[in-house]
């Protein structure tokens, strides 16, 4: 009965357009008041404070700050230019540029919406000029941005490791490396879908350019001609400082030089050095705006973490995970059916709940069930993260959709339709990850993580 009350209250609040953070927090508070009475008033602040004061979660604001600095420092534009020089002259090259740019920036920011915002202004017009209908161009960008929470460093993996550690020890470093192969497969699926989209539209770059100026701009953005070695090395030289960031972060973590939290701090100082000293696109007077932008993004996440921790506390103390587990095993104990059921639950949840809230809500409930049917924590961590990455492009709460719609000046409905080919491709990868554990575990096992 408590479980039904929890989910019923939460989704009722969501239907009344209560912000997700408040909906999940109010649900947890209601259940806590029902169990503890007025004593919950003293308990709630301590629960929220304990959740957001975790040293491990300190990596989140620093990775966000590093991503914001890199965007203002012009690193994202140089990464796009380099990807453009490498592959844009090939067939379906501009889609490849989009996905590669998302991969590069994902390895910096760890955030899906941040990735879309950083590269969308440049790449959506380039995609349109190369024959992509505007909704599909925005859909590809939104889907590519979802890679941001799969490729390390991933904010979602950090939160998963923190939440799961109450059940079983999970290392952030192992989760980071476990996301590499699924992230690359995810990118490959988006490229395959984009190829089908551009084949169906049957438009050529030249046909979309109505003036000489547009044609010249298209050649610059889309790379319709093969670049010379000199142009390649020039773009590589400009982008090298951005390309070194994931190498420094991940190399430092896996080399034992610093922890993931310390790596985030290193990324901030490195980004400041590149922006202020190397590129000089950013000035000291820009820092207040950078810190404010990063602070706002961090505050949003931490409010969600604090509110969700109250509900997570109730789930744990009320033994809800065991009750739901018993109910599921009363229906079936078949691993395949349970994996399909859990995947369906997470996909539906992703339509309404942001990734951080979903992790706090579902990990305490579903991880014990997964372990009982033989799914290890690493595989489940990647599975739930990819599910939530897909949730970033599913209405009505897909954050990437809102960002892409704003940049492309399209309605949410049009972008939601445009994202469908890439959504179907993502679902194929999701099923592969669910039923082939080696995709998540092979690389971290190879590296003895």
C-alpha positions as CSV (number, residue, x, y, z in Angstrom):
1,X,0.0,0.0,0.0
2,X,2.9,2.4,0.8
3,X,4.4,1.7,-2.6
4,X,1.2,2.5,-4.4
5,X,0.8,5.7,-2.4
6,X,4.3,6.7,-3.2
7,X,4.1,6.3,-7.0
8,X,0.5,7.6,-7.1
9,X,1.3,10.8,-5.2
10,X,4.4,11.4,-7.3
11,X,2.7,11.0,-10.7
12,X,-0.3,13.0,-9.5
13,X,2.0,15.9,-8.6
14,X,3.7,15.6,-12.0
15,X,0.4,15.7,-13.8
16,X,-0.4,18.9,-12.0
17,X,2.9,20.4,-13.5
18,X,4.7,20.5,-10.2
19,X,8.5,20.6,-10.9
20,X,10.0,17.2,-10.7
21,X,12.3,18.1,-7.8
22,X,9.4,19.4,-5.7
23,X,7.2,16.4,-6.7
24,X,9.7,13.9,-5.6
25,X,10.6,15.8,-2.5
26,X,7.0,16.4,-1.4
27,X,6.2,12.7,-2.0
28,X,9.1,11.7,0.3
29,X,8.1,14.2,2.9
30,X,4.4,13.0,2.9
31,X,5.5,9.4,3.5
32,X,7.9,10.5,6.2
33,X,5.3,12.5,8.0
34,X,2.9,9.5,7.8
35,X,5.6,7.3,9.4
36,X,7.3,9.7,11.9
37,X,4.6,12.3,12.5
38,X,6.0,15.7,13.5
39,X,9.4,14.2,14.2
40,X,10.0,14.3,10.5
41,X,10.5,18.0,10.7
42,X,13.8,17.5,12.4
43,X,14.8,14.5,10.3
44,X,14.2,16.0,6.8
45,X,17.0,18.7,6.9
46,X,19.6,16.3,8.2
47,X,18.7,13.8,5.4
48,X,19.0,16.5,2.7
49,X,22.2,17.9,4.1
50,X,23.9,14.5,4.4
51,X,23.1,13.7,0.8
52,X,24.4,16.9,-0.8
53,X,27.5,17.2,1.5
54,X,29.0,14.0,0.1
55,X,32.7,14.5,-0.9
56,X,32.1,12.3,-4.0
57,X,29.3,14.6,-5.3
58,X,31.7,17.5,-5.1
59,X,32.9,16.4,-8.6
60,X,29.6,17.5,-10.1
61,X,29.9,21.3,-9.6
62,X,33.5,21.2,-10.7
63,X,32.8,19.2,-13.9
64,X,29.9,21.6,-14.7
65,X,32.2,24.6,-14.1
66,X,34.9,23.0,-16.4
67,X,32.3,22.5,-19.1
68,X,31.0,26.1,-18.9
69,X,34.6,27.5,-18.9
70,X,35.4,25.4,-22.0
71,X,32.3,26.7,-23.8
72,X,33.2,30.3,-23.1
73,X,36.9,29.7,-23.9
74,X,36.0,28.6,-27.5
75,X,37.1,25.0,-27.0
76,X,33.8,23.6,-28.3
77,X,34.1,25.6,-31.6
78,X,37.7,24.4,-32.2
79,X,36.7,20.8,-31.5
80,X,33.9,21.1,-34.1
81,X,36.3,22.6,-36.6
82,X,38.7,19.7,-36.1
83,X,35.9,17.1,-36.5
84,X,34.8,19.0,-39.6
85,X,38.3,18.9,-41.2
86,X,38.6,15.1,-40.4
87,X,35.3,13.7,-41.7
88,X,33.0,16.3,-43.1
89,X,34.1,15.8,-46.7
90,X,33.0,12.1,-46.5
91,X,29.5,10.8,-47.3
92,X,27.1,11.9,-44.5
93,X,30.1,13.8,-43.1
94,X,28.2,16.6,-41.4
95,X,26.2,14.0,-39.3
96,X,29.5,12.4,-38.4
97,X,30.8,15.9,-37.3
98,X,27.8,16.3,-35.1
99,X,28.2,13.0,-33.4
100,X,32.0,13.4,-33.0
101,X,31.6,16.9,-31.6
102,X,29.1,15.5,-29.1
103,X,31.5,12.8,-28.1
104,X,34.3,15.3,-27.7
105,X,32.3,17.7,-25.6
106,X,30.7,14.8,-23.6
107,X,34.1,13.8,-22.5
108,X,34.5,17.3,-21.1
109,X,31.1,18.3,-19.6
110,X,29.4,15.0,-18.6
111,X,26.1,16.7,-19.2
112,X,23.6,16.1,-22.0
113,X,21.9,19.5,-22.1
114,X,25.2,21.3,-21.8
115,X,26.5,19.4,-24.8
116,X,23.5,20.3,-26.9
117,X,23.8,24.0,-25.9
118,X,27.5,24.1,-26.6
119,X,27.5,22.7,-30.2
120,X,23.9,23.3,-31.3
121,X,24.2,26.9,-32.5
122,X,26.9,25.9,-35.0
123,X,25.8,22.4,-36.1
124,X,22.0,22.7,-36.6
125,X,22.4,25.3,-39.4
126,X,25.1,23.2,-41.0
127,X,22.9,20.0,-40.9
128,X,20.0,21.9,-42.5
129,X,22.3,23.3,-45.2
130,X,23.4,19.7,-46.0
131,X,19.9,18.4,-46.6
132,X,18.6,17.5,-43.1
133,X,15.1,18.8,-42.5
134,X,15.2,21.1,-39.5
135,X,13.3,18.8,-37.1
136,X,15.6,15.9,-37.9
137,X,18.6,18.1,-37.6
138,X,17.5,19.2,-34.1
139,X,16.6,15.5,-33.3
140,X,20.1,14.3,-34.3
141,X,21.7,17.0,-32.1
142,X,19.4,16.2,-29.1
143,X,20.2,12.5,-29.4
144,X,23.9,13.1,-29.8
145,X,23.8,15.2,-26.7
146,X,22.5,12.2,-24.8
147,X,26.0,10.7,-25.2
148,X,27.0,13.3,-22.6
149,X,25.8,11.1,-19.7
150,X,27.3,7.9,-21.1
151,X,30.8,8.9,-22.1
152,X,33.1,9.6,-19.1
153,X,33.2,11.7,-17.1
154,X,29.5,11.3,-16.5
155,X,27.5,13.1,-13.8
156,X,25.0,10.3,-14.0
157,X,27.6,7.7,-13.2
158,X,28.9,9.7,-10.3
159,X,25.3,9.8,-8.8
160,X,24.7,6.1,-9.6
161,X,27.9,5.1,-7.7
162,X,26.9,7.3,-4.7
163,X,23.3,5.9,-4.5
164,X,24.3,2.3,-5.2
165,X,27.1,2.3,-2.6
166,X,24.4,2.0,0.1
167,X,23.7,-1.5,-1.4
168,X,27.0,-2.7,-2.8
169,X,30.4,-1.0,-3.3
170,X,30.6,0.7,-6.8
171,X,33.6,2.6,-8.0
172,X,33.1,5.7,-10.0
173,X,36.3,4.9,-12.0
174,X,34.9,1.5,-13.0
175,X,31.6,3.1,-14.1
176,X,33.4,5.7,-16.1
177,X,35.4,3.2,-18.1
178,X,32.3,0.9,-18.5
179,X,30.5,3.7,-20.4
180,X,33.1,3.9,-23.2
181,X,32.0,1.0,-25.3
182,X,28.3,1.6,-24.9
183,X,28.9,5.3,-25.7
184,X,30.7,4.5,-28.9
185,X,28.0,2.0,-29.9
186,X,25.4,4.7,-29.2
187,X,27.2,7.1,-31.4
188,X,27.4,4.5,-34.2
189,X,23.7,3.8,-34.1
190,X,23.0,7.5,-34.4
191,X,25.3,7.7,-37.5
192,X,23.4,4.8,-39.1
193,X,20.1,6.4,-38.4
194,X,21.3,9.8,-39.8
195,X,22.5,8.0,-43.0
196,X,18.9,6.6,-43.5
197,X,17.4,10.1,-42.8
198,X,19.6,11.9,-45.4
199,X,19.1,9.1,-48.0
200,X,15.3,9.5,-47.6
201,X,15.4,13.3,-48.0
202,X,17.5,13.0,-51.2
203,X,18.8,16.5,-50.9
204,X,22.3,17.8,-51.8
205,X,24.3,20.5,-50.1
206,X,24.3,22.7,-53.3
207,X,20.5,22.5,-53.6
208,X,20.0,24.1,-50.2
209,X,22.3,27.1,-50.9
210,X,20.3,29.8,-52.7
211,X,23.2,32.4,-52.8
212,X,26.9,32.4,-53.4
213,X,27.4,33.5,-49.8
214,X,25.4,30.6,-48.4
215,X,27.3,28.2,-50.7
216,X,30.6,29.5,-49.3
217,X,29.4,29.3,-45.8
218,X,28.2,25.7,-46.4
219,X,31.6,24.7,-47.7
220,X,33.1,26.2,-44.6
221,X,30.7,24.5,-42.2
222,X,30.1,21.2,-43.9
223,X,33.5,20.6,-45.5
224,X,32.0,19.6,-48.8
225,X,35.5,19.4,-50.2
226,X,38.5,17.4,-48.9
227,X,40.8,19.5,-46.7
228,X,44.5,19.8,-47.3
229,X,47.1,18.4,-44.9
230,X,48.0,22.0,-43.9
231,X,44.3,22.7,-43.0
232,X,44.2,19.4,-41.0
233,X,47.3,20.2,-39.0
234,X,46.1,23.7,-38.4
235,X,42.8,22.5,-37.0
236,X,44.5,19.8,-35.0
237,X,46.9,22.4,-33.5
238,X,43.9,24.6,-32.6
239,X,42.0,21.7,-31.0
240,X,44.8,19.9,-29.3
241,X,44.3,21.7,-26.0
242,X,40.6,20.5,-26.0
243,X,41.5,17.0,-27.1
244,X,44.0,16.7,-24.2
245,X,41.3,17.3,-21.6
246,X,39.7,13.8,-21.5
247,X,43.2,12.3,-21.7
248,X,44.3,14.2,-18.6
249,X,41.1,13.5,-16.7
250,X,40.8,9.8,-17.4
251,X,44.5,9.2,-17.6
252,X,44.9,10.8,-14.2
253,X,42.1,8.8,-12.7
254,X,43.1,5.4,-14.1
255,X,46.8,6.1,-13.5
256,X,46.0,6.6,-9.8
257,X,47.3,10.2,-9.9
258,X,44.0,11.7,-8.5
259,X,40.5,10.7,-7.7
260,X,37.5,11.5,-9.9
261,X,36.6,14.4,-7.6
262,X,40.2,15.7,-7.8
263,X,40.1,15.2,-11.5
264,X,37.2,17.6,-11.8
265,X,39.2,20.3,-10.0
266,X,42.2,19.7,-12.3
267,X,39.8,20.1,-15.3
268,X,38.6,23.5,-14.0
269,X,42.2,24.9,-13.6
270,X,43.3,23.4,-16.9
271,X,40.2,25.0,-18.7
272,X,41.0,28.3,-17.1
273,X,44.6,28.1,-18.2
274,X,43.6,27.3,-21.8
275,X,40.9,30.0,-22.0
276,X,42.9,32.8,-20.3
277,X,46.4,32.1,-21.5
278,X,46.4,29.8,-24.6
279,X,43.3,30.8,-26.6
280,X,42.7,34.1,-24.8
281,X,39.1,34.0,-26.0
282,X,38.0,34.5,-22.4
283,X,38.9,37.5,-20.2
284,X,38.9,37.9,-16.5
285,X,35.8,40.0,-16.7
286,X,34.0,37.0,-18.1
287,X,34.6,34.9,-15.0
288,X,31.6,36.3,-12.9
289,X,29.2,35.2,-15.7
290,X,30.9,31.8,-16.0
291,X,30.7,31.2,-12.2
292,X,27.0,32.3,-12.2
293,X,26.1,30.0,-15.1
294,X,27.9,27.0,-13.4
295,X,26.3,27.9,-10.1
296,X,22.8,27.9,-11.5
297,X,23.3,24.5,-13.2
298,X,24.8,23.1,-10.0
299,X,22.0,24.4,-7.8
300,X,19.4,22.7,-10.0
301,X,21.1,19.4,-9.6
302,X,21.7,19.7,-5.9
303,X,18.1,20.7,-5.2
304,X,17.1,17.5,-7.0
305,X,19.6,15.5,-5.1
306,X,18.5,16.9,-1.8
307,X,14.8,16.4,-2.5
308,X,15.3,12.9,-4.0
309,X,17.3,11.8,-0.9
310,X,14.3,12.2,1.3
311,X,12.3,9.7,-0.9
312,X,15.3,7.4,-1.2
313,X,15.5,7.4,2.6
314,X,11.8,6.4,2.9
315,X,12.3,3.6,0.2
316,X,15.2,2.2,2.3
317,X,13.7,2.4,5.8
318,X,10.3,1.2,4.7
319,X,11.8,-1.9,3.0
320,X,10.0,-1.0,-0.2
321,X,12.7,-2.6,-2.4
322,X,12.1,-6.0,-0.8
323,X,8.3,-5.6,-1.1
324,X,8.5,-4.7,-4.8
325,X,11.1,-7.4,-5.4
326,X,8.8,-10.0,-3.9
327,X,5.9,-8.8,-6.0
328,X,8.0,-9.1,-9.2
329,X,9.3,-12.5,-8.4
330,X,5.8,-13.7,-7.6
331,X,5.1,-13.0,-11.3
332,X,8.3,-14.4,-12.8
333,X,11.9,-15.1,-11.9
334,X,13.0,-15.3,-15.6
335,X,16.0,-12.9,-16.1
336,X,15.0,-12.0,-19.6
337,X,11.5,-11.1,-18.7
338,X,12.6,-9.1,-15.6
339,X,15.2,-7.2,-17.7
340,X,12.6,-6.3,-20.3
341,X,10.2,-5.2,-17.5
342,X,12.8,-3.1,-15.8
343,X,13.8,-1.5,-19.1
344,X,10.2,-0.7,-19.9
345,X,9.8,0.9,-16.4
346,X,12.9,3.0,-16.9
347,X,11.9,4.1,-20.4
348,X,8.5,5.2,-19.2
349,X,10.1,6.9,-16.1
350,X,12.5,8.7,-18.4
351,X,9.6,10.4,-20.1
352,X,8.6,12.2,-16.9
353,X,11.7,12.2,-14.6
354,X,15.1,13.7,-15.0
355,X,18.1,11.4,-14.7
356,X,19.2,12.5,-11.2
357,X,15.7,12.0,-9.7
358,X,15.3,8.7,-11.5
359,X,18.6,7.4,-10.1
360,X,17.6,8.2,-6.5
361,X,14.1,6.8,-7.0
362,X,14.9,3.5,-8.8
363,X,18.4,2.4,-7.9
364,X,17.5,1.5,-4.3
365,X,14.5,-0.5,-5.6
366,X,15.8,-2.1,-8.8
367,X,19.5,-2.8,-8.1
368,X,18.7,-5.6,-5.5
369,X,16.3,-7.2,-8.0
370,X,18.9,-7.1,-10.7
371,X,21.6,-8.6,-8.5
372,X,19.2,-11.3,-7.5
373,X,18.7,-12.4,-11.1
374,X,22.4,-12.3,-11.8
375,X,22.9,-8.8,-13.3
376,X,26.0,-7.2,-11.8
377,X,26.0,-3.6,-10.6
378,X,28.2,-2.3,-13.4
379,X,25.9,-3.7,-16.1
380,X,22.9,-2.3,-14.4
381,X,24.6,1.1,-13.9
382,X,25.2,1.4,-17.6
383,X,21.8,0.0,-18.5
384,X,19.9,2.6,-16.3
385,X,22.2,5.4,-17.5
386,X,21.5,4.6,-21.2
387,X,17.8,4.4,-20.4
388,X,18.0,7.8,-18.8
389,X,20.0,9.1,-21.8
390,X,17.2,8.1,-24.0
391,X,14.8,9.8,-21.6
392,X,16.6,13.1,-22.4
393,X,15.0,13.0,-25.9
394,X,11.5,11.6,-25.0
395,X,8.7,14.1,-24.3
396,X,7.3,15.6,-22.2
397,X,10.3,16.1,-19.9
398,X,13.2,15.5,-22.3
399,X,15.7,18.2,-21.5
400,X,17.7,17.8,-24.7
401,X,14.5,18.3,-26.7
402,X,13.8,21.6,-25.0
403,X,17.3,22.9,-25.6
404,X,17.4,21.7,-29.2
405,X,14.0,23.2,-29.9
406,X,15.1,26.5,-28.5
407,X,18.2,26.6,-30.6
408,X,16.5,25.5,-33.8
409,X,13.4,27.6,-33.2
410,X,11.2,24.6,-33.8
411,X,8.2,23.5,-31.7
412,X,8.7,20.7,-29.2
413,X,6.2,18.6,-31.3
414,X,8.3,19.0,-34.5
415,X,11.5,18.1,-32.7
416,X,9.9,15.2,-31.0
417,X,8.9,13.8,-34.4
418,X,12.3,14.5,-35.8
419,X,14.0,12.6,-33.1
420,X,12.1,9.3,-33.8
421,X,14.7,7.7,-36.2
422,X,17.4,8.3,-33.7
423,X,15.2,7.1,-30.8
424,X,14.6,3.8,-32.5
425,X,18.4,3.4,-33.2
426,X,19.1,4.1,-29.5
427,X,16.6,1.5,-28.4
428,X,18.5,-1.2,-30.4
429,X,21.7,-0.3,-28.5
430,X,19.8,-0.3,-25.2
431,X,18.6,-3.9,-25.8
432,X,22.2,-5.0,-26.7
433,X,23.5,-3.5,-23.5
434,X,20.8,-5.2,-21.5
435,X,21.4,-8.7,-22.9
436,X,25.2,-8.6,-23.6
437,X,26.9,-7.8,-20.3
438,X,30.3,-7.9,-21.9
439,X,29.6,-4.6,-23.6
440,X,29.7,-2.9,-20.2
441,X,32.3,-5.1,-18.4
442,X,34.8,-6.1,-21.0
443,X,36.9,-2.9,-21.0
444,X,36.9,-2.3,-17.2
445,X,37.8,-6.0,-16.7
446,X,40.6,-5.7,-19.3
447,X,42.0,-2.7,-17.4
448,X,41.6,-4.5,-14.0
449,X,39.3,-1.8,-12.8
